[in-house]
Amino acid sequence: MLTLTPNISDPDGFYTELVRAHEGLSKEQSDAFNARLILILANHIGDRDVLSAALKAAQ
């Protein structure tokens, strides 16, 4: 089951951390960072059905 309701503790803190992780990066570096982050989180989730549902939800 894919969780689409707010589920992050301290969402503002996470957003700040995410924005800071992009500071000083070029567009290409930022895109590469996002791709690495997506793949790391997808690997952590691991469940192909959940990952497929996430892809569909993002479309």
mmCIF file of the N, C-alpha and C atoms, coordinates in Angstrom:
data_MODEL
# 
_entry.id   MODEL 
# 
loop_
_atom_site.group_PDB 
_atom_site.id 
_atom_site.type_symbol 
_atom_site.label_atom_id 
_atom_site.label_alt_id 
_atom_site.label_comp_id 
_atom_site.label_asym_id 
_atom_site.label_entity_id 
_atom_site.label_seq_id 
_atom_site.pdbx_PDB_ins_code 
_atom_site.Cartn_x 
_atom_site.Cartn_y 
_atom_site.Cartn_z 
_atom_site.occupancy 
_atom_site.B_iso_or_equiv 
_atom_site.pdbx_formal_charge 
_atom_site.auth_seq_id 
_atom_site.auth_comp_id 
_atom_site.auth_asym_id 
_atom_site.auth_atom_id 
_atom_site.pdbx_PDB_model_num 
ATOM 1   N N  . MET A 1 1  ? 0.844  -1.180 0.000   1.00 0.00 ? 1  MET A N  1 
ATOM 2   C CA . MET A 1 1  ? 0.000  0.000  0.000   1.00 0.00 ? 1  MET A CA 1 
ATOM 3   C C  . MET A 1 1  ? 0.889  1.242  0.000   1.00 0.00 ? 1  MET A C  1 
ATOM 4   N N  . LEU A 1 2  ? 0.584  2.172  -0.848  1.00 0.00 ? 2  LEU A N  1 
ATOM 5   C CA . LEU A 1 2  ? 1.344  3.409  -0.984  1.00 0.00 ? 2  LEU A CA 1 
ATOM 6   C C  . LEU A 1 2  ? 0.740  4.470  -0.071  1.00 0.00 ? 2  LEU A C  1 
ATOM 7   N N  . THR A 1 3  ? 1.557  5.076  0.777   1.00 0.00 ? 3  THR A N  1 
ATOM 8   C CA . THR A 1 3  ? 1.106  6.136  1.674   1.00 0.00 ? 3  THR A CA 1 
ATOM 9   C C  . THR A 1 3  ? 1.208  7.476  0.954   1.00 0.00 ? 3  THR A C  1 
ATOM 10  N N  . LEU A 1 4  ? 0.070  8.120  0.754   1.00 0.00 ? 4  LEU A N  1 
ATOM 11  C CA . LEU A 1 4  ? 0.043  9.409  0.052   1.00 0.00 ? 4  LEU A CA 1 
ATOM 12  C C  . LEU A 1 4  ? -0.352 10.559 0.977   1.00 0.00 ? 4  LEU A C  1 
ATOM 13  N N  . THR A 1 5  ? -0.673 10.254 2.219   1.00 0.00 ? 5  THR A N  1 
ATOM 14  C CA . THR A 1 5  ? -0.988 11.300 3.192   1.00 0.00 ? 5  THR A CA 1 
ATOM 15  C C  . THR A 1 5  ? 0.303  11.712 3.899   1.00 0.00 ? 5  THR A C  1 
ATOM 16  N N  . PRO A 1 6  ? 0.355  12.921 4.460   1.00 0.00 ? 6  PRO A N  1 
ATOM 17  C CA . PRO A 1 6  ? 1.573  13.366 5.145   1.00 0.00 ? 6  PRO A CA 1 
ATOM 18  C C  . PRO A 1 6  ? 2.059  12.330 6.169   1.00 0.00 ? 6  PRO A C  1 
ATOM 19  N N  . ASN A 1 7  ? 3.350  11.983 6.084   1.00 0.00 ? 7  ASN A N  1 
ATOM 20  C CA . ASN A 1 7  ? 3.874  10.901 6.910   1.00 0.00 ? 7  ASN A CA 1 
ATOM 21  C C  . ASN A 1 7  ? 5.324  11.158 7.329   1.00 0.00 ? 7  ASN A C  1 
ATOM 22  N N  . ILE A 1 8  ? 5.820  12.363 7.145   1.00 0.00 ? 8  ILE A N  1 
ATOM 23  C CA . ILE A 1 8  ? 7.212  12.689 7.473   1.00 0.00 ? 8  ILE A CA 1 
ATOM 24  C C  . ILE A 1 8  ? 7.225  13.461 8.779   1.00 0.00 ? 8  ILE A C  1 
ATOM 25  N N  . SER A 1 9  ? 7.968  12.950 9.764   1.00 0.00 ? 9  SER A N  1 
ATOM 26  C CA . SER A 1 9  ? 8.115  13.736 10.990  1.00 0.00 ? 9  SER A CA 1 
ATOM 27  C C  . SER A 1 9  ? 9.000  14.937 10.663  1.00 0.00 ? 9  SER A C  1 
ATOM 28  N N  . ASP A 1 10 ? 8.636  16.084 11.168  1.00 0.00 ? 10 ASP A N  1 
ATOM 29  C CA . ASP A 1 10 ? 9.350  17.333 10.912  1.00 0.00 ? 10 ASP A CA 1 
ATOM 30  C C  . ASP A 1 10 ? 9.505  17.603 9.412   1.00 0.00 ? 10 ASP A C  1 
ATOM 31  N N  . PRO A 1 11 ? 8.386  17.722 8.689   1.00 0.00 ? 11 PRO A N  1 
ATOM 32  C CA . PRO A 1 11 ? 8.478  17.949 7.240   1.00 0.00 ? 11 PRO A CA 1 
ATOM 33  C C  . PRO A 1 11 ? 9.215  19.237 6.878   1.00 0.00 ? 11 PRO A C  1 
ATOM 34  N N  . ASP A 1 12 ? 9.040  20.285 7.678   1.00 0.00 ? 12 ASP A N  1 
ATOM 35  C CA . ASP A 1 12 ? 9.741  21.541 7.381   1.00 0.00 ? 12 ASP A CA 1 
ATOM 36  C C  . ASP A 1 12 ? 11.247 21.370 7.521   1.00 0.00 ? 12 ASP A C  1 
ATOM 37  N N  . GLY A 1 13 ? 11.670 20.631 8.539   1.00 0.00 ? 13 GLY A N  1 
ATOM 38  C CA . GLY A 1 13 ? 13.093 20.366 8.727   1.00 0.00 ? 13 GLY A CA 1 
ATOM 39  C C  . GLY A 1 13 ? 13.661 19.541 7.588   1.00 0.00 ? 13 GLY A C  1 
ATOM 40  N N  . PHE A 1 14 ? 12.884 18.544 7.135   1.00 0.00 ? 14 PHE A N  1 
ATOM 41  C CA . PHE A 1 14 ? 13.339 17.733 5.996   1.00 0.00 ? 14 PHE A CA 1 
ATOM 42  C C  . PHE A 1 14 ? 13.455 18.584 4.745   1.00 0.00 ? 14 PHE A C  1 
ATOM 43  N N  . TYR A 1 15 ? 12.459 19.444 4.498   1.00 0.00 ? 15 TYR A N  1 
ATOM 44  C CA . TYR A 1 15 ? 12.496 20.302 3.313   1.00 0.00 ? 15 TYR A CA 1 
ATOM 45  C C  . TYR A 1 15 ? 13.721 21.211 3.349   1.00 0.00 ? 15 TYR A C  1 
ATOM 46  N N  . THR A 1 16 ? 13.990 21.782 4.509   1.00 0.00 ? 16 THR A N  1 
ATOM 47  C CA . THR A 1 16 ? 15.167 22.646 4.660   1.00 0.00 ? 16 THR A CA 1 
ATOM 48  C C  . THR A 1 16 ? 16.439 21.865 4.363   1.00 0.00 ? 16 THR A C  1 
ATOM 49  N N  . GLU A 1 17 ? 16.538 20.654 4.889   1.00 0.00 ? 17 GLU A N  1 
ATOM 50  C CA . GLU A 1 17 ? 17.715 19.817 4.654   1.00 0.00 ? 17 GLU A CA 1 
ATOM 51  C C  . GLU A 1 17 ? 17.859 19.468 3.177   1.00 0.00 ? 17 GLU A C  1 
ATOM 52  N N  . LEU A 1 18 ? 16.739 19.182 2.529   1.00 0.00 ? 18 LEU A N  1 
ATOM 53  C CA . LEU A 1 18 ? 16.758 18.855 1.103   1.00 0.00 ? 18 LEU A CA 1 
ATOM 54  C C  . LEU A 1 18 ? 17.212 20.055 0.273   1.00 0.00 ? 18 LEU A C  1 
ATOM 55  N N  . VAL A 1 19 ? 16.684 21.233 0.574   1.00 0.00 ? 19 VAL A N  1 
ATOM 56  C CA . VAL A 1 19 ? 17.077 22.438 -0.151  1.00 0.00 ? 19 VAL A CA 1 
ATOM 57  C C  . VAL A 1 19 ? 18.565 22.715 0.061   1.00 0.00 ? 19 VAL A C  1 
ATOM 58  N N  . ARG A 1 20 ? 19.033 22.574 1.290   1.00 0.00 ? 20 ARG A N  1 
ATOM 59  C CA . ARG A 1 20 ? 20.453 22.815 1.578   1.00 0.00 ? 20 ARG A CA 1 
ATOM 60  C C  . ARG A 1 20 ? 21.354 21.832 0.846   1.00 0.00 ? 20 ARG A C  1 
ATOM 61  N N  . ALA A 1 21 ? 20.887 20.608 0.653   1.00 0.00 ? 21 ALA A N  1 
ATOM 62  C CA . ALA A 1 21 ? 21.688 19.607 -0.053  1.00 0.00 ? 21 ALA A CA 1 
ATOM 63  C C  . ALA A 1 21 ? 21.927 20.013 -1.505  1.00 0.00 ? 21 ALA A C  1 
ATOM 64  N N  . HIS A 1 22 ? 21.061 20.880 -2.037  1.00 0.00 ? 22 HIS A N  1 
ATOM 65  C CA . HIS A 1 22 ? 21.180 21.332 -3.426  1.00 0.00 ? 22 HIS A CA 1 
ATOM 66  C C  . HIS A 1 22 ? 21.977 22.628 -3.569  1.00 0.00 ? 22 HIS A C  1 
ATOM 67  N N  . GLU A 1 23 ? 22.263 23.284 -2.448  1.00 0.00 ? 23 GLU A N  1 
ATOM 68  C CA . GLU A 1 23 ? 22.975 24.561 -2.510  1.00 0.00 ? 23 GLU A CA 1 
ATOM 69  C C  . GLU A 1 23 ? 24.342 24.398 -3.158  1.00 0.00 ? 23 GLU A C  1 
ATOM 70  N N  . GLY A 1 24 ? 24.644 25.281 -4.089  1.00 0.00 ? 24 GLY A N  1 
ATOM 71  C CA . GLY A 1 24 ? 25.937 25.278 -4.753  1.00 0.00 ? 24 GLY A CA 1 
ATOM 72  C C  . GLY A 1 24 ? 26.058 24.282 -5.895  1.00 0.00 ? 24 GLY A C  1 
ATOM 73  N N  . LEU A 1 25 ? 25.003 23.528 -6.155  1.00 0.00 ? 25 LEU A N  1 
ATOM 74  C CA . LEU A 1 25 ? 25.043 22.552 -7.248  1.00 0.00 ? 25 LEU A CA 1 
ATOM 75  C C  . LEU A 1 25 ? 24.559 23.196 -8.543  1.00 0.00 ? 25 LEU A C  1 
ATOM 76  N N  . SER A 1 26 ? 25.157 22.783 -9.640  1.00 0.00 ? 26 SER A N  1 
ATOM 77  C CA . SER A 1 26 ? 24.652 23.188 -10.948 1.00 0.00 ? 26 SER A CA 1 
ATOM 78  C C  . SER A 1 26 ? 23.353 22.423 -11.212 1.00 0.00 ? 26 SER A C  1 
ATOM 79  N N  . LYS A 1 27 ? 22.653 22.796 -12.272 1.00 0.00 ? 27 LYS A N  1 
ATOM 80  C CA . LYS A 1 27 ? 21.422 22.082 -12.658 1.00 0.00 ? 27 LYS A CA 1 
ATOM 81  C C  . LYS A 1 27 ? 21.715 20.603 -12.884 1.00 0.00 ? 27 LYS A C  1 
ATOM 82  N N  . GLU A 1 28 ? 22.807 20.309 -13.566 1.00 0.00 ? 28 GLU A N  1 
ATOM 83  C CA . GLU A 1 28 ? 23.164 18.918 -13.850 1.00 0.00 ? 28 GLU A CA 1 
ATOM 84  C C  . GLU A 1 28 ? 23.497 18.165 -12.565 1.00 0.00 ? 28 GLU A C  1 
ATOM 85  N N  . GLN A 1 29 ? 24.228 18.802 -11.662 1.00 0.00 ? 29 GLN A N  1 
ATOM 86  C CA . GLN A 1 29 ? 24.569 18.163 -10.387 1.00 0.00 ? 29 GLN A CA 1 
ATOM 87  C C  . GLN A 1 29 ? 23.326 17.950 -9.535  1.00 0.00 ? 29 GLN A C  1 
ATOM 88  N N  . SER A 1 30 ? 22.425 18.920 -9.556  1.00 0.00 ? 30 SER A N  1 
ATOM 89  C CA . SER A 1 30 ? 21.170 18.813 -8.810  1.00 0.00 ? 30 SER A CA 1 
ATOM 90  C C  . SER A 1 30 ? 20.317 17.670 -9.347  1.00 0.00 ? 30 SER A C  1 
ATOM 91  N N  . ASP A 1 31 ? 20.237 17.564 -10.667 1.00 0.00 ? 31 ASP A N  1 
ATOM 92  C CA . ASP A 1 31 ? 19.485 16.467 -11.282 1.00 0.00 ? 31 ASP A CA 1 
ATOM 93  C C  . ASP A 1 31 ? 20.100 15.113 -10.925 1.00 0.00 ? 31 ASP A C  1 
ATOM 94  N N  . ALA A 1 32 ? 21.427 15.032 -10.940 1.00 0.00 ? 32 ALA A N  1 
ATOM 95  C CA . ALA A 1 32 ? 22.114 13.789 -10.584 1.00 0.00 ? 32 ALA A CA 1 
ATOM 96  C C  . ALA A 1 32 ? 21.891 13.445 -9.113  1.00 0.00 ? 32 ALA A C  1 
ATOM 97  N N  . PHE A 1 33 ? 21.918 14.460 -8.252  1.00 0.00 ? 33 PHE A N  1 
ATOM 98  C CA . PHE A 1 33 ? 21.627 14.253 -6.830  1.00 0.00 ? 33 PHE A CA 1 
ATOM 99  C C  . PHE A 1 33 ? 20.226 13.682 -6.658  1.00 0.00 ? 33 PHE A C  1 
ATOM 100 N N  . ASN A 1 34 ? 19.239 14.292 -7.326  1.00 0.00 ? 34 ASN A N  1 
ATOM 101 C CA . ASN A 1 34 ? 17.860 13.806 -7.239  1.00 0.00 ? 34 ASN A CA 1 
ATOM 102 C C  . ASN A 1 34 ? 17.743 12.368 -7.723  1.00 0.00 ? 34 ASN A C  1 
ATOM 103 N N  . ALA A 1 35 ? 18.424 12.033 -8.813  1.00 0.00 ? 35 ALA A N  1 
ATOM 104 C CA . ALA A 1 35 ? 18.378 10.663 -9.335  1.00 0.00 ? 35 ALA A CA 1 
ATOM 105 C C  . ALA A 1 35 ? 18.974 9.686  -8.326  1.00 0.00 ? 35 ALA A C  1 
ATOM 106 N N  . ARG A 1 36 ? 20.109 10.048 -7.717  1.00 0.00 ? 36 ARG A N  1 
ATOM 107 C CA . ARG A 1 36 ? 20.711 9.170  -6.704  1.00 0.00 ? 36 ARG A CA 1 
ATOM 108 C C  . ARG A 1 36 ? 19.790 9.002  -5.511  1.00 0.00 ? 36 ARG A C  1 
ATOM 109 N N  . LEU A 1 37 ? 19.182 10.101 -5.074  1.00 0.00 ? 37 LEU A N  1 
ATOM 110 C CA . LEU A 1 37 ? 18.276 10.037 -3.932  1.00 0.00 ? 37 LEU A CA 1 
ATOM 111 C C  . LEU A 1 37 ? 17.077 9.144  -4.227  1.00 0.00 ? 37 LEU A C  1 
ATOM 112 N N  . ILE A 1 38 ? 16.500 9.285  -5.408  1.00 0.00 ? 38 ILE A N  1 
ATOM 113 C CA . ILE A 1 38 ? 15.370 8.443  -5.811  1.00 0.00 ? 38 ILE A CA 1 
ATOM 114 C C  . ILE A 1 38 ? 15.765 6.971  -5.795  1.00 0.00 ? 38 ILE A C  1 
ATOM 115 N N  . LEU A 1 39 ? 16.928 6.647  -6.359  1.00 0.00 ? 39 LEU A N  1 
ATOM 116 C CA . LEU A 1 39 ? 17.356 5.249  -6.410  1.00 0.00 ? 39 LEU A CA 1 
ATOM 117 C C  . LEU A 1 39 ? 17.662 4.697  -5.021  1.00 0.00 ? 39 LEU A C  1 
ATOM 118 N N  . ILE A 1 40 ? 18.236 5.508  -4.147  1.00 0.00 ? 40 ILE A N  1 
ATOM 119 C CA . ILE A 1 40 ? 18.500 5.073  -2.774  1.00 0.00 ? 40 ILE A CA 1 
ATOM 120 C C  . ILE A 1 40 ? 17.186 4.788  -2.050  1.00 0.00 ? 40 ILE A C  1 
ATOM 121 N N  . LEU A 1 41 ? 16.222 5.704  -2.174  1.00 0.00 ? 41 LEU A N  1 
ATOM 122 C CA . LEU A 1 41 ? 14.940 5.503  -1.506  1.00 0.00 ? 41 LEU A CA 1 
ATOM 123 C C  . LEU A 1 41 ? 14.165 4.339  -2.118  1.00 0.00 ? 41 LEU A C  1 
ATOM 124 N N  . ALA A 1 42 ? 14.236 4.179  -3.440  1.00 0.00 ? 42 ALA A N  1 
ATOM 125 C CA . ALA A 1 42 ? 13.571 3.044  -4.089  1.00 0.00 ? 42 ALA A CA 1 
ATOM 126 C C  . ALA A 1 42 ? 14.174 1.731  -3.604  1.00 0.00 ? 42 ALA A C  1 
ATOM 127 N N  . ASN A 1 43 ? 15.479 1.699  -3.464  1.00 0.00 ? 43 ASN A N  1 
ATOM 128 C CA . ASN A 1 43 ? 16.135 0.494  -2.951  1.00 0.00 ? 43 ASN A CA 1 
ATOM 129 C C  . ASN A 1 43 ? 15.706 0.219  -1.517  1.00 0.00 ? 43 ASN A C  1 
ATOM 130 N N  . HIS A 1 44 ? 15.572 1.269  -0.719  1.00 0.00 ? 44 HIS A N  1 
ATOM 131 C CA . HIS A 1 44 ? 15.137 1.113  0.667   1.00 0.00 ? 44 HIS A CA 1 
ATOM 132 C C  . HIS A 1 44 ? 13.722 0.543  0.723   1.00 0.00 ? 44 HIS A C  1 
ATOM 133 N N  . ILE A 1 45 ? 12.834 1.045  -0.131  1.00 0.00 ? 45 ILE A N  1 
ATOM 134 C CA . ILE A 1 45 ? 11.460 0.545  -0.176  1.00 0.00 ? 45 ILE A CA 1 
ATOM 135 C C  . ILE A 1 45 ? 11.454 -0.905 -0.653  1.00 0.00 ? 45 ILE A C  1 
ATOM 136 N N  . GLY A 1 46 ? 12.108 -1.142 -1.763  1.00 0.00 ? 46 GLY A N  1 
ATOM 137 C CA . GLY A 1 46 ? 12.320 -2.490 -2.256  1.00 0.00 ? 46 GLY A CA 1 
ATOM 138 C C  . GLY A 1 46 ? 11.124 -3.208 -2.866  1.00 0.00 ? 46 GLY A C  1 
ATOM 139 N N  . ASP A 1 47 ? 9.937  -2.877 -2.492  1.00 0.00 ? 47 ASP A N  1 
ATOM 140 C CA . ASP A 1 47 ? 8.728  -3.567 -2.949  1.00 0.00 ? 47 ASP A CA 1 
ATOM 141 C C  . ASP A 1 47 ? 8.326  -3.032 -4.321  1.00 0.00 ? 47 ASP A C  1 
ATOM 142 N N  . ARG A 1 48 ? 8.401  -3.903 -5.346  1.00 0.00 ? 48 ARG A N  1 
ATOM 143 C CA . ARG A 1 48 ? 8.137  -3.464 -6.722  1.00 0.00 ? 48 ARG A CA 1 
ATOM 144 C C  . ARG A 1 48 ? 6.719  -2.961 -6.915  1.00 0.00 ? 48 ARG A C  1 
ATOM 145 N N  . ASP A 1 49 ? 5.740  -3.557 -6.217  1.00 0.00 ? 49 ASP A N  1 
ATOM 146 C CA . ASP A 1 49 ? 4.363  -3.085 -6.346  1.00 0.00 ? 49 ASP A CA 1 
ATOM 147 C C  . ASP A 1 49 ? 4.232  -1.663 -5.811  1.00 0.00 ? 49 ASP A C  1 
ATOM 148 N N  . VAL A 1 50 ? 4.865  -1.371 -4.685  1.00 0.00 ? 50 VAL A N  1 
ATOM 149 C CA . VAL A 1 50 ? 4.837  -0.038 -4.112  1.00 0.00 ? 50 VAL A CA 1 
ATOM 150 C C  . VAL A 1 50 ? 5.543  0.944  -5.041  1.00 0.00 ? 50 VAL A C  1 
ATOM 151 N N  . LEU A 1 51 ? 6.684  0.536  -5.596  1.00 0.00 ? 51 LEU A N  1 
ATOM 152 C CA . LEU A 1 51 ? 7.420  1.405  -6.507  1.00 0.00 ? 51 LEU A CA 1 
ATOM 153 C C  . LEU A 1 51 ? 6.617  1.692  -7.768  1.00 0.00 ? 51 LEU A C  1 
ATOM 154 N N  . SER A 1 52 ? 5.938  0.686  -8.308  1.00 0.00 ? 52 SER A N  1 
ATOM 155 C CA . SER A 1 52 ? 5.087  0.886  -9.487  1.00 0.00 ? 52 SER A CA 1 
ATOM 156 C C  . SER A 1 52 ? 3.939  1.833  -9.160  1.00 0.00 ? 52 SER A C  1 
ATOM 157 N N  . ALA A 1 53 ? 3.336  1.680  -7.987  1.00 0.00 ? 53 ALA A N  1 
ATOM 158 C CA . ALA A 1 53 ? 2.246  2.569  -7.581  1.00 0.00 ? 53 ALA A CA 1 
ATOM 159 C C  . ALA A 1 53 ? 2.770  3.995  -7.431  1.00 0.00 ? 53 ALA A C  1 
ATOM 160 N N  . ALA A 1 54 ? 3.969  4.159  -6.919  1.00 0.00 ? 54 ALA A N  1 
ATOM 161 C CA . ALA A 1 54 ? 4.557  5.494  -6.765  1.00 0.00 ? 54 ALA A CA 1 
ATOM 162 C C  . ALA A 1 54 ? 4.797  6.141  -8.127  1.00 0.00 ? 54 ALA A C  1 
ATOM 163 N N  . LEU A 1 55 ? 5.285  5.364  -9.085  1.00 0.00 ? 55 LEU A N  1 
ATOM 164 C CA . LEU A 1 55 ? 5.476  5.892  -10.440 1.00 0.00 ? 55 LEU A CA 1 
ATOM 165 C C  . LEU A 1 55 ? 4.153  6.361  -11.040 1.00 0.00 ? 55 LEU A C  1 
ATOM 166 N N  . LYS A 1 56 ? 3.122  5.570  -10.867 1.00 0.00 ? 56 LYS A N  1 
ATOM 167 C CA . LYS A 1 56 ? 1.797  5.944  -11.400 1.00 0.00 ? 56 LYS A CA 1 
ATOM 168 C C  . LYS A 1 56 ? 1.257  7.183  -10.699 1.00 0.00 ? 56 LYS A C  1 
ATOM 169 N N  . ALA A 1 57 ? 1.453  7.260  -9.370  1.00 0.00 ? 57 ALA A N  1 
ATOM 170 C CA . ALA A 1 57 ? 0.965  8.423  -8.615  1.00 0.00 ? 57 ALA A CA 1 
ATOM 171 C C  . ALA A 1 57 ? 1.689  9.695  -9.035  1.00 0.00 ? 57 ALA A C  1 
ATOM 172 N N  . ALA A 1 58 ? 2.961  9.572  -9.362  1.00 0.00 ? 58 ALA A N  1 
ATOM 173 C CA . ALA A 1 58 ? 3.756  10.739 -9.748  1.00 0.00 ? 58 ALA A CA 1 
ATOM 174 C C  . ALA A 1 58 ? 3.402  11.237 -11.142 1.00 0.00 ? 58 ALA A C  1 
ATOM 175 N N  . GLN A 1 59 ? 2.812  10.384 -11.970 1.00 0.00 ? 59 GLN A N  1 
ATOM 176 C CA . GLN A 1 59 ? 2.458  10.796 -13.318 1.00 0.00 ? 59 GLN A CA 1 
ATOM 177 C C  . GLN A 1 59 ? 1.267  11.732 -13.259 1.00 0.00 ? 59 GLN A C  1 
# 
